[in-house]
Each structure stands twice: as structure tokens, then as C-alpha cells.
Amino acid sequence: MSVNKEKREKEKKREKKEKKCNRKKCNVHYYKHYVTFTMDNNELGLYKVYQVDHYPITAYGYKTDCINPDLPIELVSTVEKGLGIKDVECENVYIQFEIGSLLRDCSVKDVYCDVGYSKRVKIYGSNVLGNKGEHIYTCNEKNIKFPMYGKFKYYSISAKEISILSFCMKRVYVNAYGYFYTTTQQDISGNSFIPMEKVSLSEGFNKINTFTIECKIKGVYVVNTNICRKTEPNSYGLYVNGVVVDGFLYNDVGNGILHLNSGDQLQVMNQSNNVLSLLNGFTGQTLFSLNIWRIM
């Protein structure tokens, strides 16, 4: 074996060992969600909305010489029923995807487009609907990763011939948790929000104000609440986006599981018509707390 070949073999073993070590250290799990693009024969329209894990992905069709958008659906074959383009000029017709709903979820890391048949695909990025934007990528691949994800709200695809079969987003499981509480002795008026003035630890949440915290990562969460003093049974309730959550009305200690979307806002309200008094037995005592963490 030559010296150069030995060096290459050692380098391959080292890289393989590093990858194995990195996998052991990594506590991040990736998973993918797909939507299949299907259109009926001869279907033509301004746009069509698809759902990817409850997120709307809208496909618009445009022709550069037309004022109004027109989804250019042409089936490339009788087998592949996807979003199709047949355009000799390769610049005149394009399909634009709106992915703005995905950008609000920081667990989404990449988006892909699977094609069954293509010839010289061009990808464009833009933040204006109907504007093809800047040319960012050209390829002949079957699985196309949209470049520079996070920068553009709209991605456009043009090609001489293409059948776009499915759309995929790659998400990463991200830990999210928070412990919010108050130690201030005070009276909470009836039907008023309970303050959460302090934060011990928080990841994946924004503290909008004293009364409101915002979820940044979609998922299923466990919620624990505790209050030191109360006036009557079911004296406080958990609210999401201004609506009390069914099953989250408590007297003292509360426990529950709920689903949250990115952007959801949480508050806790004194549900009674009476004043709810938070009274401490000693300085620094926690009078109300909300503990929340993501489980999936």
C-alpha cells in the first residue's frame, strides 16, 4: 500500500470516528413532514393551499407577461399528478411558494421540494408576492433544498419541464421550558390577570410583559401552577390567546398537558369575582408560579 493511500485510509477512519462521537454527543432529533402536491386533470387556478403539519403552504402560478397570477398546471405524465410546468423559455412561467407560516417556528430548519421530472430547475427568493426575486440556485436534482432558508418568505421555481411532487420541511426537536413566578404580596382584582414578575429559567419563551409569556416553539407541553393564597374553588385559570383552556381551572396546585403553537400567548387570570390576595408568610416566598416544559 502506498504512503498516500495509507494517509487517505487513516483520514477516512478519523472522520468516521469523529462523526460517531458527534452523534453520541448530539441530543437533537430531526424529523420531517411532507405534503404531496396533487392537482386534478386540467385544473387551473390562481393558487392552491396545502397543509404541512398544520402549516399552510400556498402555491401561486405566474406568467411574467400576465398581470394576474395563474397557476400553470400541466401534468407531465398520466402517472405524476403534481404541480407541472412546460415552458420552452424557462423564464416565462414560474410557481411561487409562500412559506411565511414556517418562518414563525424556529424548530423548522430546512425546506425541500421533491420533483419527479425536471430539466434545469432555477430557484428564486423574494419577500414580495408575485415578484420572482433574485436567482439563488440552478440544478437538475430530484430533491431540491431551498437555499438561504429564513431569508425569504417566497421561493419561486421555473424550468422548461418539471413535475413538483411534494414539499418537505425538516424540523429539529428543540428543548423549551420556563419557570415564571412572583414573590410580591398583592391583591388581584376579580377577573384580572395574575402577574409573573420573575423568571428563573427560560428557553423557547418570550416574556411579553408582567402578565404574558409567548411560546416560540410548537409542541406538546406539561404545565404546573401553584398559588399560595386563594379565595374560592377554581379561583384561577390558564388562558391561551385570550381564551381559558378547558380543564385548566384550579384552586391551588394545577397540572395539565396542552398543545401550543409558535406565537401562542399564555396568561393566568383570577377567575372569581372576588379579590384574590397573594399573602406571604416570609420575605421572598413564592406566591404564584407557572412551570412549563416541552415533552414532544
Sine and cosine of phi, psi and omega as CSV:
sin_phi,cos_phi,sin_psi,cos_psi,sin_omega,cos_omega
0.00,0.00,0.75,-0.66,-0.03,-1.00
-0.95,0.32,0.30,-0.96,-0.01,-1.00
-0.89,0.46,-0.69,0.72,-0.02,-1.00
-0.89,0.45,-0.64,0.77,0.01,-1.00
-0.92,0.40,-0.61,0.79,0.04,-1.00
-0.89,0.45,-0.66,0.75,0.01,-1.00
-0.89,0.45,-0.67,0.74,0.00,-1.00
-0.90,0.44,-0.65,0.76,0.02,-1.00
-0.90,0.44,-0.68,0.74,0.03,-1.00
-0.90,0.44,-0.64,0.77,0.00,-1.00
-0.91,0.42,-0.65,0.76,0.03,-1.00
-0.89,0.45,-0.68,0.74,0.02,-1.00
-0.90,0.44,-0.64,0.77,0.00,-1.00
-0.91,0.42,-0.70,0.72,0.02,-1.00
-0.90,0.44,-0.63,0.77,0.02,-1.00
-0.90,0.43,-0.64,0.76,0.01,-1.00
-0.92,0.40,-0.65,0.76,0.01,-1.00
-0.90,0.43,-0.68,0.73,0.02,-1.00
-0.88,0.47,-0.65,0.76,0.00,-1.00
-0.90,0.43,-0.66,0.75,0.03,-1.00
-0.91,0.41,-0.67,0.74,-0.01,-1.00
-0.90,0.44,-0.59,0.81,0.03,-1.00
-0.91,0.41,-0.59,0.81,0.00,-1.00
-0.93,0.36,-0.62,0.78,-0.04,-1.00
-0.97,0.26,-0.51,0.86,-0.12,-0.99
-0.96,0.29,0.75,-0.66,0.02,-1.00
-0.91,-0.41,0.48,0.87,-0.03,-1.00
-0.93,-0.38,0.72,-0.69,-0.03,-1.00
-0.90,-0.44,0.78,-0.62,0.01,-1.00
-0.99,-0.17,0.60,-0.80,0.12,-0.99
-0.53,-0.85,0.41,-0.91,-0.14,-0.99
-0.86,-0.51,0.50,-0.86,0.08,-1.00
-0.82,-0.57,0.70,-0.71,-0.05,-1.00
-0.88,-0.47,0.46,-0.89,0.25,-0.97
-0.73,-0.69,0.69,-0.72,0.01,-1.00
-0.99,-0.11,0.77,-0.64,0.02,-1.00
-1.00,0.09,0.92,-0.40,0.05,-1.00
-0.81,-0.59,0.61,-0.79,0.05,-1.00
-0.70,-0.72,0.59,-0.81,0.07,-1.00
-0.95,0.31,0.33,-0.95,0.02,-1.00
-0.85,0.52,0.74,-0.67,0.05,-1.00
0.89,0.45,0.27,0.96,0.04,-1.00
-0.95,0.32,0.70,-0.71,-0.03,-1.00
-0.59,-0.81,0.69,-0.72,-0.03,-1.00
-0.26,-0.96,0.02,-1.00,0.00,-1.00
-0.96,0.28,-0.62,0.78,-0.01,-1.00
-0.26,-0.96,0.17,-0.98,0.10,-0.99
-0.56,-0.83,0.68,-0.73,-0.05,-1.00
-0.97,-0.23,0.76,-0.65,0.07,-1.00
-0.89,-0.46,0.39,-0.92,0.00,-1.00
-0.93,-0.36,0.80,-0.61,0.11,-0.99
-0.88,-0.47,0.97,-0.24,-0.04,-1.00
0.77,0.64,0.77,0.64,0.04,-1.00
0.96,0.27,0.00,1.00,0.07,-1.00
-1.00,-0.10,0.75,-0.66,0.03,-1.00
-0.98,0.22,0.77,-0.63,0.12,-0.99
-0.89,-0.46,0.88,-0.47,-0.07,-1.00
-0.97,-0.24,0.76,-0.65,0.06,-1.00
-0.97,-0.26,0.85,-0.52,0.05,-1.00
-0.94,-0.34,0.54,-0.84,0.09,-1.00
-0.93,-0.36,0.69,-0.72,-0.02,-1.00
-0.70,-0.71,0.55,-0.84,0.21,-0.98
-0.84,-0.55,0.75,-0.66,-0.13,-0.99
-0.90,0.43,-0.38,0.92,-0.01,-1.00
-0.99,-0.13,0.19,0.98,0.03,-1.00
-0.90,-0.44,0.59,-0.81,0.05,-1.00
-0.97,0.23,-0.70,0.72,-0.03,-1.00
-1.00,-0.01,0.61,-0.80,0.02,-1.00
-0.94,0.34,0.51,-0.86,0.00,-1.00
-0.51,-0.86,0.91,-0.40,-0.08,-1.00
-0.92,0.39,0.92,-0.40,-0.14,-0.99
-0.99,0.10,0.98,0.21,-0.06,-1.00
-1.00,0.02,0.88,-0.48,0.13,-0.99
-0.64,-0.77,0.85,-0.53,-0.01,-1.00
-0.95,0.30,0.84,-0.55,-0.01,-1.00
-0.93,0.36,-0.55,0.84,0.09,-1.00
-0.53,-0.85,0.15,-0.99,0.02,-1.00
-0.96,0.27,-0.27,0.96,-0.02,-1.00
-1.00,0.05,-0.73,0.68,-0.06,-1.00
-1.00,0.02,0.95,-0.31,0.03,-1.00
-0.96,-0.27,0.99,0.15,0.00,-1.00
-0.83,-0.56,-0.26,-0.96,0.12,-0.99
-0.99,0.13,0.88,-0.48,-0.13,-0.99
-0.88,-0.47,0.50,-0.87,0.08,-1.00
-0.75,-0.66,0.70,-0.71,0.22,-0.98
-0.77,-0.64,0.96,-0.26,-0.12,-0.99
-0.61,-0.79,0.95,-0.32,-0.06,-1.00
-0.88,0.47,-0.62,0.78,-0.06,-1.00
-0.97,0.26,-0.39,0.92,0.02,-1.00
0.91,0.41,0.19,0.98,0.01,-1.00
-0.72,-0.70,-0.33,0.94,-0.15,-0.99
-0.98,0.21,-0.56,0.83,-0.07,-1.00
-0.87,-0.49,0.66,-0.75,0.08,-1.00
-0.47,-0.88,0.47,-0.88,0.08,-1.00
-0.97,-0.26,0.77,-0.64,-0.03,-1.00
-0.91,-0.41,0.77,-0.64,0.01,-1.00
-0.97,-0.24,0.76,-0.65,0.10,-0.99
-0.99,-0.12,0.87,-0.49,-0.06,-1.00
-0.87,-0.49,0.36,0.93,-0.06,-1.00
-0.83,0.55,-0.54,0.84,-0.02,-1.00
-0.91,0.42,-0.50,0.87,0.00,-1.00
-0.96,0.29,-0.50,0.86,-0.10,-1.00
-0.92,0.39,-0.33,0.94,-0.01,-1.00
-0.99,0.17,-0.21,0.98,-0.01,-1.00
-0.96,-0.29,0.94,-0.34,-0.09,-1.00
-0.96,0.27,-0.08,1.00,0.06,-1.00
-0.99,0.14,-0.24,0.97,0.06,-1.00
-0.99,0.16,0.83,-0.56,-0.10,-1.00
-0.95,-0.32,-0.54,0.84,-0.03,-1.00
-0.53,-0.85,0.40,-0.92,0.12,-0.99
-0.77,-0.63,0.57,-0.82,-0.07,-1.00
-0.74,-0.67,0.31,-0.95,0.07,-1.00
-0.72,-0.70,0.83,-0.56,0.02,-1.00
-0.99,-0.13,0.76,-0.65,-0.01,-1.00
-0.86,-0.51,0.60,-0.80,0.02,-1.00
-1.00,0.00,-0.46,0.89,-0.03,-1.00
-0.47,-0.88,0.73,-0.68,-0.02,-1.00
-0.42,-0.91,0.43,-0.90,0.14,-0.99
-0.69,-0.73,0.94,-0.34,0.09,-1.00
0.77,0.64,0.98,0.22,-0.02,-1.00
-0.99,0.10,0.72,-0.70,0.07,-1.00
-0.92,-0.40,0.73,-0.69,-0.01,-1.00
-0.93,-0.37,0.71,-0.71,0.02,-1.00
-0.80,-0.59,0.50,-0.86,0.04,-1.00
-0.84,-0.54,0.64,-0.77,-0.04,-1.00
-0.43,-0.90,0.32,-0.95,0.11,-0.99
-0.89,-0.46,0.24,0.97,0.01,-1.00
-0.80,-0.59,0.82,-0.57,0.02,-1.00
-0.87,0.49,0.76,-0.65,0.01,-1.00
1.00,0.01,-0.26,0.97,0.04,-1.00
-1.00,-0.07,0.89,-0.45,-0.03,-1.00
-0.85,0.52,-0.57,0.82,0.07,-1.00
1.00,0.08,-0.39,-0.92,-0.07,-1.00
-1.00,0.00,0.60,-0.80,0.03,-1.00
-0.97,0.26,0.84,-0.54,-0.08,-1.00
-0.86,-0.51,-0.21,0.98,-0.06,-1.00
-0.27,-0.96,0.59,-0.81,0.12,-0.99
-0.73,-0.69,0.71,-0.71,-0.06,-1.00
-0.36,-0.93,0.14,-0.99,0.12,-0.99
-0.81,-0.58,0.51,0.86,-0.11,-0.99
-1.00,0.07,0.35,-0.94,0.05,-1.00
-1.00,0.06,-0.55,0.84,0.03,-1.00
-0.91,-0.42,0.94,-0.34,-0.14,-0.99
-0.96,-0.28,0.87,-0.49,0.10,-1.00
-1.00,0.01,0.81,-0.58,0.01,-1.00
-0.94,0.35,0.87,-0.49,-0.06,-1.00
-0.94,0.34,0.40,-0.92,0.15,-0.99
0.83,0.55,0.68,0.74,0.01,-1.00
-0.87,0.50,0.69,-0.73,-0.04,-1.00
0.97,-0.25,-0.34,0.94,-0.01,-1.00
-1.00,0.01,-0.52,0.85,-0.12,-0.99
-0.88,-0.47,0.59,-0.81,0.10,-0.99
-1.00,0.03,-0.42,0.91,-0.03,-1.00
-0.80,-0.60,0.69,-0.73,0.14,-0.99
-0.86,-0.51,0.73,-0.68,0.00,-1.00
-0.91,-0.41,0.58,-0.82,0.01,-1.00
-0.82,-0.58,0.76,-0.65,0.10,-0.99
-0.73,-0.68,0.51,-0.86,-0.01,-1.00
-0.24,-0.97,0.33,-0.94,0.08,-1.00
-0.92,0.39,-0.70,0.71,0.08,-1.00
-0.57,-0.82,0.72,-0.69,0.01,-1.00
-0.35,-0.94,0.55,-0.83,0.13,-0.99
-0.82,-0.58,0.96,-0.28,-0.04,-1.00
-1.00,0.00,0.93,-0.36,-0.16,-0.99
-1.00,-0.05,-0.62,0.79,-0.08,-1.00
-0.43,-0.90,0.25,-0.97,-0.01,-1.00
-0.78,-0.63,0.64,-0.77,-0.06,-1.00
-0.69,-0.72,0.65,-0.76,0.16,-0.99
-0.87,-0.49,0.67,-0.74,0.00,-1.00
-0.98,-0.20,0.85,-0.52,-0.02,-1.00
-0.91,-0.41,0.44,-0.90,0.05,-1.00
-0.89,-0.45,0.71,-0.71,0.04,-1.00
-0.96,0.28,0.90,-0.44,-0.06,-1.00
-0.90,-0.43,0.74,-0.67,0.07,-1.00
-0.91,0.41,0.65,-0.76,0.07,-1.00
-0.62,-0.79,0.71,-0.70,-0.05,-1.00
-0.31,-0.95,0.28,-0.96,0.05,-1.00
-0.21,-0.98,0.57,-0.82,0.09,-1.00
-0.79,-0.62,0.93,-0.37,-0.09,-1.00
-0.87,-0.49,0.67,-0.74,-0.11,-0.99
-0.37,-0.93,0.14,-0.99,0.09,-1.00
-0.67,-0.74,0.56,-0.83,0.06,-1.00
-0.86,-0.51,0.11,0.99,-0.07,-1.00
-1.00,0.06,0.83,-0.56,0.07,-1.00
-0.94,0.35,0.79,-0.61,-0.10,-0.99
-0.24,-0.97,0.24,-0.97,0.08,-1.00
-0.95,-0.31,0.76,-0.65,0.02,-1.00
-0.97,-0.26,0.90,-0.44,0.00,-1.00
-0.88,0.48,0.38,-0.93,0.03,-1.00
-0.86,0.51,0.66,-0.75,0.00,-1.00
0.85,0.53,0.60,0.80,0.05,-1.00
-0.86,-0.51,0.42,-0.91,-0.03,-1.00
-0.98,0.22,0.56,-0.83,0.02,-1.00
-1.00,0.01,0.76,-0.65,-0.04,-1.00
-0.95,0.31,0.54,-0.84,0.15,-0.99
-0.82,-0.57,0.99,0.14,-0.22,-0.98
-0.97,0.24,-0.43,0.90,-0.12,-0.99
-0.85,-0.53,0.41,-0.91,0.03,-1.00
-0.78,-0.62,0.82,-0.57,0.05,-1.00
-1.00,0.07,-0.85,0.53,0.06,-1.00
-0.65,-0.76,0.56,-0.83,0.01,-1.00
-0.38,-0.92,0.74,-0.67,0.09,-1.00
-0.56,-0.83,0.84,-0.54,0.00,-1.00
1.00,0.00,0.16,0.99,0.04,-1.00
-0.73,-0.68,0.54,-0.84,0.13,-0.99
-0.93,-0.36,0.70,-0.72,0.10,-1.00
-1.00,-0.03,0.98,-0.19,-0.08,-1.00
-0.93,0.37,-0.74,0.67,0.06,-1.00
-0.41,-0.91,-0.18,-0.98,-0.06,-1.00
-0.87,0.50,-0.49,0.87,-0.11,-0.99
-0.97,-0.26,-0.17,0.98,-0.20,-0.98
-0.75,-0.66,0.74,-0.68,0.14,-0.99
-0.85,-0.53,0.56,-0.83,-0.07,-1.00
-0.90,-0.44,0.75,-0.66,0.05,-1.00
-0.98,0.18,0.71,-0.70,0.01,-1.00
-0.97,-0.25,-0.27,0.96,-0.11,-0.99
-0.78,-0.62,0.86,-0.52,0.02,-1.00
-0.89,0.45,0.64,-0.77,0.04,-1.00
0.20,-0.98,-0.09,-1.00,0.07,-1.00
-0.98,-0.21,0.76,-0.65,-0.13,-0.99
-0.82,-0.58,0.55,-0.83,0.21,-0.98
-0.99,-0.10,0.71,-0.70,-0.02,-1.00
-0.83,-0.56,0.79,-0.62,0.12,-0.99
-0.86,-0.51,0.73,-0.69,0.06,-1.00
-0.78,-0.63,0.44,-0.90,0.01,-1.00
-0.51,-0.86,0.66,-0.75,0.01,-1.00
-0.75,-0.66,0.60,-0.80,-0.11,-0.99
-0.99,0.12,-0.63,0.78,-0.01,-1.00
-0.73,-0.68,0.53,-0.85,0.00,-1.00
-0.52,-0.85,0.16,-0.99,-0.09,-1.00
-0.93,-0.37,-0.52,0.86,-0.04,-1.00
-0.33,-0.94,0.28,-0.96,0.03,-1.00
-0.84,0.55,0.48,-0.88,-0.03,-1.00
0.81,0.59,0.68,0.73,-0.15,-0.99
-0.99,0.16,-0.20,0.98,0.06,-1.00
-0.55,-0.83,0.44,-0.90,-0.04,-1.00
-0.65,-0.76,0.46,-0.89,0.04,-1.00
-1.00,-0.01,0.75,-0.66,-0.01,-1.00
-0.91,-0.42,0.65,-0.76,0.13,-0.99
-0.84,-0.55,0.87,-0.49,-0.03,-1.00
0.82,0.57,0.65,0.76,0.10,-0.99
0.99,0.11,0.07,1.00,-0.02,-1.00
-0.84,-0.54,0.76,-0.65,0.00,-1.00
-0.91,0.41,0.67,-0.74,-0.04,-1.00
-0.99,0.11,0.78,-0.62,0.01,-1.00
-0.87,0.49,0.78,-0.62,-0.02,-1.00
1.00,0.00,0.04,1.00,-0.02,-1.00
-0.89,-0.45,0.73,0.69,0.14,-0.99
-0.93,-0.37,0.83,-0.56,-0.16,-0.99
-0.73,-0.68,0.29,-0.96,0.06,-1.00
-0.98,-0.19,-0.75,0.66,0.04,-1.00
-0.72,-0.69,-0.98,0.19,0.02,-1.00
-1.00,-0.02,0.71,-0.70,0.02,-1.00
-0.81,-0.59,0.62,-0.78,0.04,-1.00
-0.66,-0.75,0.61,-0.79,0.04,-1.00
-0.12,-0.99,0.16,-0.99,0.04,-1.00
-0.80,-0.60,0.71,-0.70,0.01,-1.00
-0.54,-0.84,0.33,-0.94,0.04,-1.00
-0.99,-0.13,0.74,-0.67,0.03,-1.00
-0.83,-0.55,0.60,-0.80,0.12,-0.99
-0.99,-0.17,0.37,-0.93,0.09,-1.00
-0.88,0.48,0.79,-0.61,-0.03,-1.00
0.98,-0.18,-0.21,0.98,0.04,-1.00
-0.91,0.42,0.63,-0.77,-0.02,-1.00
-0.92,-0.40,0.71,-0.71,-0.06,-1.00
-0.93,-0.37,0.67,-0.75,0.08,-1.00
-0.59,-0.80,0.33,-0.94,0.05,-1.00
-0.81,-0.58,0.77,-0.64,-0.10,-1.00
-0.87,-0.50,0.59,-0.81,0.20,-0.98
-0.94,0.35,0.95,-0.30,-0.11,-0.99
-0.98,0.20,-0.29,0.96,-0.04,-1.00
-0.99,0.13,0.24,-0.97,0.09,-1.00
-1.00,0.07,-0.13,0.99,-0.03,-1.00
-1.00,-0.09,0.27,-0.96,0.07,-1.00
-0.94,0.34,0.73,-0.68,0.07,-1.00
-0.98,-0.20,0.90,-0.43,-0.08,-1.00
-0.99,-0.12,0.84,-0.54,0.12,-0.99
-1.00,-0.08,0.95,-0.31,-0.09,-1.00
-0.88,-0.48,0.77,-0.64,0.00,-1.00
-0.99,-0.15,0.52,-0.85,0.06,-1.00
-1.00,0.02,-0.32,0.95,0.02,-1.00
-0.39,-0.92,0.34,-0.94,-0.05,-1.00
-0.90,0.43,0.75,-0.66,0.03,-1.00
1.00,0.02,0.02,1.00,-0.01,-1.00
-0.92,0.39,0.67,-0.74,0.06,-1.00
-0.97,0.26,0.85,-0.53,-0.08,-1.00
-0.99,-0.17,-0.49,0.87,0.13,-0.99
-0.54,-0.84,0.62,-0.78,0.02,-1.00
-0.57,-0.82,0.54,-0.84,0.11,-0.99
-0.78,-0.63,0.87,-0.49,-0.02,-1.00
-0.90,-0.44,0.82,-0.57,-0.09,-1.00
-0.66,-0.75,0.66,-0.75,0.06,-1.00
-0.48,-0.88,0.49,-0.87,-0.08,-1.00
-1.00,0.07,0.69,-0.72,0.01,-1.00
-0.91,-0.41,-0.30,0.96,0.07,-1.00
-0.20,-0.98,0.00,0.00,0.00,0.00
